[in-house]
């Protein structure tokens, strides 16, 4: 099972020369989390796309705007929505975990079980 990413339209991810574009490491992490959870059967892709389109529409129509435009902030919010909706985790748990993951520095993609010998 593979996530059928839109090439065009409101839910289409940013691309350059046909390749996905991530401005920061957390964006690729958010992307990977959604695709992996979809592939694991946590939610259907059409449901995720609908949540993403709804988040984008809410951002485009004030007062829903929350800071400058960032596609992957909407992506992450849509992921939170579908996970909470399906009861996979509570909205509070999703928010806490995604903030933790999004806030990690590059190269710190390992778990929270220690520093694995990396200097900080």
VMD Tcl script that builds the backbone (N, CA, C; Angstrom):
set m [mol new atoms 360]
animate dup $m
set s [atomselect $m all]
$s set {name element resname resid chain x y z} {
  {N N UNK 1 A 0.853 -1.173 0.000}
  {CA C UNK 1 A 0.000 0.000 0.000}
  {C C UNK 1 A 0.901 1.240 0.000}
  {N N UNK 2 A 0.637 2.155 -0.901}
  {CA C UNK 2 A 1.418 3.382 -0.985}
  {C C UNK 2 A 0.474 4.568 -0.971}
  {N N UNK 3 A 0.885 5.651 -0.349}
  {CA C UNK 3 A 0.067 6.858 -0.287}
  {C C UNK 3 A 0.010 7.496 -1.666}
  {N N UNK 4 A -1.188 7.656 -2.232}
  {CA C UNK 4 A -1.322 8.297 -3.541}
  {C C UNK 4 A -1.273 9.815 -3.412}
  {N N UNK 5 A -0.090 10.386 -3.502}
  {CA C UNK 5 A 0.074 11.826 -3.333}
  {C C UNK 5 A -0.484 12.575 -4.530}
  {N N UNK 6 A -1.192 13.654 -4.249}
  {CA C UNK 6 A -1.700 14.513 -5.312}
  {C C UNK 6 A -0.541 15.218 -6.005}
  {N N UNK 7 A -0.632 15.327 -7.318}
  {CA C UNK 7 A 0.359 16.072 -8.083}
  {C C UNK 7 A -0.063 17.535 -8.179}
  {N N UNK 8 A -1.377 17.765 -8.268}
  {CA C UNK 8 A -1.940 19.110 -8.353}
  {C C UNK 8 A -3.083 19.222 -7.372}
  {N N UNK 9 A -3.516 20.442 -7.131}
  {CA C UNK 9 A -4.654 20.670 -6.256}
  {C C UNK 9 A -4.229 21.121 -4.879}
  {N N UNK 10 A -5.227 21.395 -4.031}
  {CA C UNK 10 A -4.928 21.980 -2.721}
  {C C UNK 10 A -4.119 21.080 -1.796}
  {N N UNK 11 A -4.193 19.772 -1.962}
  {CA C UNK 11 A -3.478 18.864 -1.062}
  {C C UNK 11 A -2.111 18.446 -1.595}
  {N N UNK 12 A -1.715 18.937 -2.778}
  {CA C UNK 12 A -0.446 18.531 -3.383}
  {C C UNK 12 A 0.738 19.095 -2.604}
  {N N UNK 13 A 1.696 18.237 -2.226}
  {CA C UNK 13 A 2.872 18.720 -1.495}
  {C C UNK 13 A 3.781 19.548 -2.388}
  {N N UNK 14 A 4.611 20.411 -1.781}
  {CA C UNK 14 A 5.553 21.229 -2.553}
  {C C UNK 14 A 6.548 20.348 -3.320}
  {N N UNK 15 A 6.793 20.716 -4.574}
  {CA C UNK 15 A 7.733 19.966 -5.401}
  {C C UNK 15 A 8.636 20.925 -6.166}
  {N N UNK 16 A 9.803 20.422 -6.532}
  {CA C UNK 16 A 10.724 21.135 -7.407}
  {C C UNK 16 A 11.247 20.117 -8.404}
  {N N UNK 17 A 11.023 20.361 -9.693}
  {CA C UNK 17 A 11.408 19.405 -10.744}
  {C C UNK 17 A 10.840 18.014 -10.473}
  {N N UNK 18 A 9.614 17.966 -9.959}
  {CA C UNK 18 A 8.940 16.696 -9.710}
  {C C UNK 18 A 9.291 16.020 -8.393}
  {N N UNK 19 A 10.292 16.520 -7.694}
  {CA C UNK 19 A 10.725 15.929 -6.425}
  {C C UNK 19 A 10.103 16.675 -5.247}
  {N N UNK 20 A 9.755 15.942 -4.188}
  {CA C UNK 20 A 9.231 16.577 -2.983}
  {C C UNK 20 A 10.281 17.501 -2.387}
  {N N UNK 21 A 9.816 18.620 -1.837}
  {CA C UNK 21 A 10.715 19.610 -1.253}
  {C C UNK 21 A 10.391 19.771 0.229}
  {N N UNK 22 A 11.420 19.657 1.067}
  {CA C UNK 22 A 11.289 19.868 2.501}
  {C C UNK 22 A 12.268 20.969 2.900}
  {N N UNK 23 A 11.753 22.048 3.466}
  {CA C UNK 23 A 12.606 23.167 3.858}
  {C C UNK 23 A 13.374 22.879 5.139}
  {N N UNK 24 A 12.807 22.050 6.010}
  {CA C UNK 24 A 13.432 21.739 7.291}
  {C C UNK 24 A 13.237 20.261 7.611}
  {N N UNK 25 A 14.106 19.676 8.438}
  {CA C UNK 25 A 14.007 18.250 8.762}
  {C C UNK 25 A 12.658 17.836 9.346}
  {N N UNK 26 A 12.027 18.673 10.152}
  {CA C UNK 26 A 10.753 18.282 10.756}
  {C C UNK 26 A 9.683 18.065 9.689}
  {N N UNK 27 A 9.797 18.761 8.555}
  {CA C UNK 27 A 8.801 18.598 7.500}
  {C C UNK 27 A 8.867 17.191 6.903}
  {N N UNK 28 A 10.071 16.690 6.671}
  {CA C UNK 28 A 10.190 15.329 6.138}
  {C C UNK 28 A 9.755 14.301 7.179}
  {N N UNK 29 A 9.963 14.602 8.460}
  {CA C UNK 29 A 9.503 13.699 9.519}
  {C C UNK 29 A 7.984 13.636 9.544}
  {N N UNK 30 A 7.331 14.801 9.436}
  {CA C UNK 30 A 5.869 14.848 9.422}
  {C C UNK 30 A 5.335 14.083 8.220}
  {N N UNK 31 A 5.957 14.278 7.075}
  {CA C UNK 31 A 5.562 13.571 5.861}
  {C C UNK 31 A 5.688 12.061 6.067}
  {N N UNK 32 A 6.851 11.641 6.562}
  {CA C UNK 32 A 7.105 10.218 6.775}
  {C C UNK 32 A 6.161 9.589 7.789}
  {N N UNK 33 A 5.829 10.324 8.841}
  {CA C UNK 33 A 4.894 9.791 9.840}
  {C C UNK 33 A 3.547 9.508 9.206}
  {N N UNK 34 A 3.039 10.451 8.413}
  {CA C UNK 34 A 1.719 10.275 7.803}
  {C C UNK 34 A 1.712 9.100 6.834}
  {N N UNK 35 A 2.720 9.023 5.979}
  {CA C UNK 35 A 2.775 7.934 5.001}
  {C C UNK 35 A 2.913 6.590 5.711}
  {N N UNK 36 A 3.780 6.506 6.702}
  {CA C UNK 36 A 3.985 5.252 7.435}
  {C C UNK 36 A 2.725 4.806 8.164}
  {N N UNK 37 A 2.048 5.741 8.807}
  {CA C UNK 37 A 0.822 5.387 9.524}
  {C C UNK 37 A -0.288 4.962 8.564}
  {N N UNK 38 A -0.371 5.615 7.413}
  {CA C UNK 38 A -1.334 5.190 6.389}
  {C C UNK 38 A -1.017 3.770 5.927}
  {N N UNK 39 A 0.260 3.517 5.624}
  {CA C UNK 39 A 0.664 2.196 5.148}
  {C C UNK 39 A 0.439 1.120 6.203}
  {N N UNK 40 A 0.466 1.500 7.484}
  {CA C UNK 40 A 0.206 0.558 8.576}
  {C C UNK 40 A -1.296 0.352 8.798}
  {N N UNK 41 A -2.129 1.110 8.066}
  {CA C UNK 41 A -3.572 0.939 8.177}
  {C C UNK 41 A -4.236 1.794 9.235}
  {N N UNK 42 A -3.544 2.817 9.738}
  {CA C UNK 42 A -4.109 3.662 10.790}
  {C C UNK 42 A -5.267 4.520 10.277}
  {N N UNK 43 A -5.256 4.851 8.971}
  {CA C UNK 43 A -6.318 5.656 8.368}
  {C C UNK 43 A -6.232 5.500 6.855}
  {N N UNK 44 A -7.318 5.856 6.166}
  {CA C UNK 44 A -7.310 5.800 4.706}
  {C C UNK 44 A -6.720 7.098 4.152}
  {N N UNK 45 A -6.124 7.006 2.975}
  {CA C UNK 45 A -5.534 8.198 2.380}
  {C C UNK 45 A -6.592 9.230 2.004}
  {N N UNK 46 A -7.755 8.829 1.460}
  {CA C UNK 46 A -8.781 9.847 1.166}
  {C C UNK 46 A -9.210 10.618 2.421}
  {N N UNK 47 A -9.248 9.964 3.558}
  {CA C UNK 47 A -9.613 10.663 4.798}
  {C C UNK 47 A -8.535 11.667 5.174}
  {N N UNK 48 A -7.266 11.264 5.029}
  {CA C UNK 48 A -6.184 12.192 5.328}
  {C C UNK 48 A -6.219 13.383 4.375}
  {N N UNK 49 A -6.418 13.115 3.086}
  {CA C UNK 49 A -6.483 14.199 2.102}
  {C C UNK 49 A -7.611 15.178 2.445}
  {N N UNK 50 A -8.757 14.647 2.848}
  {CA C UNK 50 A -9.888 15.513 3.212}
  {C C UNK 50 A -9.533 16.381 4.417}
  {N N UNK 51 A -8.848 15.798 5.400}
  {CA C UNK 51 A -8.436 16.561 6.582}
  {C C UNK 51 A -7.419 17.631 6.200}
  {N N UNK 52 A -6.501 17.296 5.294}
  {CA C UNK 52 A -5.494 18.254 4.842}
  {C C UNK 52 A -6.150 19.410 4.088}
  {N N UNK 53 A -7.069 19.105 3.186}
  {CA C UNK 53 A -7.768 20.142 2.430}
  {C C UNK 53 A -8.551 21.043 3.379}
  {N N UNK 54 A -9.182 20.453 4.400}
  {CA C UNK 54 A -9.937 21.246 5.386}
  {C C UNK 54 A -9.006 22.171 6.170}
  {N N UNK 55 A -7.837 21.668 6.555}
  {CA C UNK 55 A -6.877 22.503 7.291}
  {C C UNK 55 A -6.362 23.646 6.419}
  {N N UNK 56 A -6.082 23.354 5.155}
  {CA C UNK 56 A -5.610 24.395 4.234}
  {C C UNK 56 A -6.694 25.444 4.038}
  {N N UNK 57 A -7.929 25.016 3.838}
  {CA C UNK 57 A -9.045 25.949 3.651}
  {C C UNK 57 A -9.239 26.821 4.886}
  {N N UNK 58 A -9.111 26.235 6.073}
  {CA C UNK 58 A -9.259 27.008 7.310}
  {C C UNK 58 A -8.150 28.049 7.432}
  {N N UNK 59 A -6.934 27.697 7.012}
  {CA C UNK 59 A -5.830 28.660 7.079}
  {C C UNK 59 A -6.049 29.805 6.098}
  {N N UNK 60 A -6.588 29.481 4.921}
  {CA C UNK 60 A -6.782 30.493 3.882}
  {C C UNK 60 A -7.901 31.476 4.201}
  {N N UNK 61 A -8.783 31.111 5.100}
  {CA C UNK 61 A -9.926 31.959 5.428}
  {C C UNK 61 A -9.805 32.481 6.844}
  {N N UNK 62 A -9.373 33.745 7.011}
  {CA C UNK 62 A -9.269 34.322 8.358}
  {C C UNK 62 A -10.595 34.175 9.085}
  {N N UNK 63 A -10.634 33.969 10.381}
  {CA C UNK 63 A -9.513 34.099 11.303}
  {C C UNK 63 A -8.727 32.819 11.529}
  {N N UNK 64 A -8.828 31.830 10.660}
  {CA C UNK 64 A -8.136 30.568 10.845}
  {C C UNK 64 A -6.634 30.622 10.694}
  {N N UNK 65 A -6.096 31.704 10.163}
  {CA C UNK 65 A -4.656 31.786 9.931}
  {C C UNK 65 A -3.881 31.771 11.238}
  {N N UNK 66 A -2.828 30.982 11.226}
  {CA C UNK 66 A -1.977 30.849 12.403}
  {C C UNK 66 A -0.528 31.009 11.957}
  {N N UNK 67 A -0.108 32.244 11.763}
  {CA C UNK 67 A 1.254 32.504 11.324}
  {C C UNK 67 A 1.391 32.419 9.817}
  {N N UNK 68 A 2.634 32.526 9.324}
  {CA C UNK 68 A 2.877 32.486 7.885}
  {C C UNK 68 A 2.564 31.102 7.302}
  {N N UNK 69 A 2.307 31.055 6.015}
  {CA C UNK 69 A 1.964 29.800 5.340}
  {C C UNK 69 A 3.102 28.796 5.443}
  {N N UNK 70 A 2.757 27.571 5.798}
  {CA C UNK 70 A 3.680 26.449 5.767}
  {C C UNK 70 A 2.848 25.203 5.494}
  {N N UNK 71 A 3.043 24.616 4.320}
  {CA C UNK 71 A 2.284 23.442 3.916}
  {C C UNK 71 A 2.371 22.339 4.958}
  {N N UNK 72 A 3.555 22.074 5.471}
  {CA C UNK 72 A 3.720 20.943 6.378}
  {C C UNK 72 A 3.152 21.193 7.775}
  {N N UNK 73 A 2.911 22.441 8.146}
  {CA C UNK 73 A 2.168 22.695 9.392}
  {C C UNK 73 A 0.724 22.228 9.219}
  {N N UNK 74 A 0.178 22.455 8.031}
  {CA C UNK 74 A -1.183 21.994 7.746}
  {C C UNK 74 A -1.211 20.460 7.659}
  {N N UNK 75 A -0.175 19.887 7.079}
  {CA C UNK 75 A -0.032 18.431 6.956}
  {C C UNK 75 A -0.028 17.796 8.357}
  {N N UNK 76 A 0.782 18.358 9.242}
  {CA C UNK 76 A 0.897 17.841 10.598}
  {C C UNK 76 A -0.422 17.977 11.352}
  {N N UNK 77 A -1.106 19.111 11.178}
  {CA C UNK 77 A -2.404 19.318 11.830}
  {C C UNK 77 A -3.426 18.313 11.306}
  {N N UNK 78 A -3.403 18.029 10.001}
  {CA C UNK 78 A -4.320 17.043 9.420}
  {C C UNK 78 A -4.026 15.650 9.977}
  {N N UNK 79 A -2.752 15.331 10.139}
  {CA C UNK 79 A -2.370 14.040 10.724}
  {C C UNK 79 A -2.905 13.932 12.150}
  {N N UNK 80 A -2.757 14.992 12.925}
  {CA C UNK 80 A -3.304 15.010 14.282}
  {C C UNK 80 A -4.816 14.774 14.251}
  {N N UNK 81 A -5.497 15.437 13.314}
  {CA C UNK 81 A -6.948 15.306 13.212}
  {C C UNK 81 A -7.380 13.860 12.954}
  {N N UNK 82 A -6.756 13.202 11.964}
  {CA C UNK 82 A -7.200 11.846 11.623}
  {C C UNK 82 A -6.828 10.843 12.702}
  {N N UNK 83 A -5.682 11.015 13.349}
  {CA C UNK 83 A -5.314 10.089 14.419}
  {C C UNK 83 A -6.240 10.227 15.617}
  {N N UNK 84 A -6.566 11.456 15.982}
  {CA C UNK 84 A -7.482 11.674 17.097}
  {C C UNK 84 A -8.882 11.183 16.744}
  {N N UNK 85 A -9.297 11.414 15.502}
  {CA C UNK 85 A -10.630 10.996 15.040}
  {C C UNK 85 A -10.803 9.483 15.106}
  {N N UNK 86 A -9.759 8.754 14.750}
  {CA C UNK 86 A -9.833 7.295 14.748}
  {C C UNK 86 A -9.536 6.689 16.115}
  {N N UNK 87 A -9.277 7.536 17.100}
  {CA C UNK 87 A -9.035 7.046 18.447}
  {C C UNK 87 A -7.713 6.321 18.597}
  {N N UNK 88 A -6.820 6.479 17.610}
  {CA C UNK 88 A -5.514 5.828 17.708}
  {C C UNK 88 A -4.769 6.352 18.926}
  {N N UNK 89 A -4.914 7.634 19.159}
  {CA C UNK 89 A -4.352 8.291 20.332}
  {C C UNK 89 A -5.235 9.486 20.638}
  {N N UNK 90 A -5.102 10.009 21.849}
  {CA C UNK 90 A -5.882 11.193 22.183}
  {C C UNK 90 A -5.270 12.403 21.498}
  {N N UNK 91 A -6.074 13.431 21.300}
  {CA C UNK 91 A -5.579 14.655 20.665}
  {C C UNK 91 A -4.428 15.242 21.472}
  {N N UNK 92 A -4.523 15.154 22.786}
  {CA C UNK 92 A -3.464 15.677 23.653}
  {C C UNK 92 A -2.156 14.918 23.452}
  {N N UNK 93 A -2.242 13.571 23.354}
  {CA C UNK 93 A -1.043 12.766 23.130}
  {C C UNK 93 A -0.411 13.076 21.773}
  {N N UNK 94 A -1.254 13.204 20.748}
  {CA C UNK 94 A -0.752 13.506 19.411}
  {C C UNK 94 A -0.035 14.841 19.415}
  {N N UNK 95 A -0.659 15.845 19.997}
  {CA C UNK 95 A -0.070 17.183 20.021}
  {C C UNK 95 A 1.273 17.179 20.747}
  {N N UNK 96 A 1.331 16.537 21.905}
  {CA C UNK 96 A 2.573 16.494 22.680}
  {C C UNK 96 A 3.681 15.776 21.910}
  {N N UNK 97 A 3.363 14.631 21.324}
  {CA C UNK 97 A 4.378 13.848 20.616}
  {C C UNK 97 A 4.852 14.552 19.344}
  {N N UNK 98 A 3.927 15.125 18.580}
  {CA C UNK 98 A 4.340 15.787 17.345}
  {C C UNK 98 A 5.182 17.019 17.635}
  {N N UNK 99 A 4.867 17.729 18.710}
  {CA C UNK 99 A 5.696 18.890 19.076}
  {C C UNK 99 A 7.098 18.440 19.465}
  {N N UNK 100 A 7.193 17.323 20.176}
  {CA C UNK 100 A 8.495 16.790 20.561}
  {C C UNK 100 A 9.302 16.411 19.329}
  {N N UNK 101 A 8.669 15.666 18.407}
  {CA C UNK 101 A 9.372 15.233 17.203}
  {C C UNK 101 A 9.732 16.405 16.307}
  {N N UNK 102 A 8.822 17.337 16.145}
  {CA C UNK 102 A 9.068 18.477 15.267}
  {C C UNK 102 A 10.172 19.379 15.814}
  {N N UNK 103 A 10.348 19.391 17.122}
  {CA C UNK 103 A 11.328 20.267 17.737}
  {C C UNK 103 A 12.726 19.698 17.818}
  {N N UNK 104 A 12.919 18.476 17.385}
  {CA C UNK 104 A 14.252 17.869 17.455}
  {C C UNK 104 A 15.199 18.513 16.464}
  {N N UNK 105 A 16.469 18.560 16.849}
  {CA C UNK 105 A 17.509 19.064 15.961}
  {C C UNK 105 A 17.830 18.001 14.918}
  {N N UNK 106 A 18.326 18.399 13.755}
  {CA C UNK 106 A 18.718 17.415 12.734}
  {C C UNK 106 A 19.686 16.387 13.306}
  {N N UNK 107 A 19.479 15.144 12.918}
  {CA C UNK 107 A 20.354 14.073 13.381}
  {C C UNK 107 A 19.899 13.425 14.671}
  {N N UNK 108 A 18.781 13.897 15.229}
  {CA C UNK 108 A 18.279 13.335 16.482}
  {C C UNK 108 A 16.969 12.608 16.245}
  {N N UNK 109 A 16.975 11.672 15.316}
  {CA C UNK 109 A 15.765 10.946 14.981}
  {C C UNK 109 A 15.595 9.670 15.792}
  {N N UNK 110 A 16.492 9.401 16.719}
  {CA C UNK 110 A 16.359 8.223 17.562}
  {C C UNK 110 A 15.347 8.503 18.665}
  {N N UNK 111 A 15.003 7.481 19.424}
  {CA C UNK 111 A 14.001 7.610 20.478}
  {C C UNK 111 A 14.460 8.449 21.645}
  {N N UNK 112 A 13.576 8.576 22.622}
  {CA C UNK 112 A 13.858 9.387 23.809}
  {C C UNK 112 A 14.537 8.578 24.902}
  {N N UNK 113 A 15.167 7.458 24.556}
  {CA C UNK 113 A 15.732 6.569 25.561}
  {C C UNK 113 A 17.208 6.816 25.803}
  {N N UNK 114 A 17.661 8.027 25.654}
  {CA C UNK 114 A 19.065 8.344 25.918}
  {C C UNK 114 A 19.681 9.025 24.728}
  {N N UNK 115 A 20.942 9.410 24.906}
  {CA C UNK 115 A 21.569 10.174 23.833}
  {C C UNK 115 A 22.397 9.311 22.889}
  {N N UNK 116 A 22.459 7.999 23.123}
  {CA C UNK 116 A 23.169 7.067 22.255}
  {C C UNK 116 A 24.591 7.521 21.976}
  {N N UNK 117 A 25.205 8.173 22.945}
  {CA C UNK 117 A 26.592 8.561 22.801}
  {C C UNK 117 A 26.810 9.844 22.024}
  {N N UNK 118 A 25.755 10.515 21.613}
  {CA C UNK 118 A 25.911 11.758 20.867}
  {C C UNK 118 A 26.163 12.910 21.844}
  {N N UNK 119 A 27.092 13.757 21.504}
  {CA C UNK 119 A 27.346 14.946 22.308}
  {C C UNK 119 A 26.279 15.980 22.019}
  {N N UNK 120 A 25.886 16.721 23.024}
  {CA C UNK 120 A 24.857 17.761 22.842}
  {C C UNK 120 A 25.463 19.120 22.995}
}
mol reanalyze $m
mol bondsrecalc $m
mol representation Tube
mol addrep $m
